Amino acid sequence: MGTDTGKRTSKAVFGFGVGLFLLGLLAVGALYLVPAVWSGHTAPTSVYLIAMCTPVGLLLAIAGAVAQGRRQ
């Protein structure tokens, strides 16, 4: 019972981390595209804040993968 709950939790952490990482990568891409499309204007502050999800998502994905690997 305990190991099944741990597997689900580590899978959820891994999936959430990958999602955050991809969201952050999209925001980083937007940081480069916005000035090119909007004639030199900078991206909104929210895009900069979302871009900070990239390292957080990477760390969560690594932690989930390590936890999942230890359970097997």
C-alpha positions as CSV (number, residue, x, y, z in Angstrom):
1,M,0.0,0.0,0.0
2,G,2.8,2.5,0.9
3,T,4.8,1.9,-2.3
4,D,1.8,2.4,-4.6
5,T,1.1,5.7,-3.0
6,G,4.8,6.7,-3.4
7,K,4.8,5.7,-7.1
8,R,1.7,7.8,-7.8
9,T,3.2,10.8,-5.9
10,S,6.5,10.6,-7.7
11,K,4.8,10.3,-11.0
12,A,2.7,13.3,-10.2
13,V,5.7,15.3,-9.2
14,F,7.5,14.3,-12.3
15,G,4.5,15.2,-14.6
16,F,4.0,18.5,-12.8
17,G,7.7,19.3,-13.1
18,V,7.7,18.6,-16.9
19,G,4.6,20.7,-17.3
20,L,6.2,23.6,-15.5
21,F,9.4,23.2,-17.4
22,L,7.6,23.3,-20.8
23,L,5.5,26.3,-19.7
24,G,8.7,28.1,-18.8
25,L,10.3,27.2,-22.1
26,L,7.3,28.7,-23.9
27,A,7.6,31.9,-21.9
28,V,11.3,32.1,-22.7
29,G,10.5,31.7,-26.4
30,A,7.9,34.5,-26.0
31,L,10.6,36.7,-24.5
32,Y,12.5,36.5,-27.7
33,L,9.5,36.7,-30.0
34,V,7.6,39.7,-28.5
35,P,10.3,42.3,-29.4
36,A,10.5,40.9,-32.9
37,V,6.8,41.0,-33.5
38,W,5.8,44.1,-31.6
39,S,8.5,46.4,-33.1
40,G,10.9,46.5,-30.1
41,H,8.5,46.5,-27.2
42,T,9.4,44.4,-24.2
43,A,7.2,41.5,-23.0
44,P,4.8,42.0,-20.1
45,T,6.1,41.3,-16.6
46,S,3.9,38.2,-16.4
47,V,5.9,36.6,-19.1
48,Y,9.1,37.1,-17.1
49,L,7.5,35.6,-14.1
50,I,6.2,32.6,-16.0
51,A,9.7,32.1,-17.5
52,M,10.9,31.5,-13.9
53,C,9.0,28.3,-13.9
54,T,11.7,26.7,-16.1
55,P,14.3,26.0,-13.4
56,V,11.6,25.1,-10.8
57,G,10.0,22.6,-13.2
58,L,13.4,21.1,-14.0
59,L,14.2,20.6,-10.3
60,L,10.8,19.1,-9.7
61,A,11.1,16.7,-12.7
62,I,14.6,15.6,-11.5
63,A,13.3,15.0,-8.0
64,G,10.3,13.1,-9.3
65,A,12.5,10.9,-11.6
66,V,14.9,10.2,-8.7
67,A,12.1,9.3,-6.4
68,Q,10.5,7.1,-9.0
69,G,13.8,5.4,-9.7
70,R,14.4,4.6,-6.0
71,R,11.0,3.0,-5.7
72,Q,11.7,0.4,-8.4
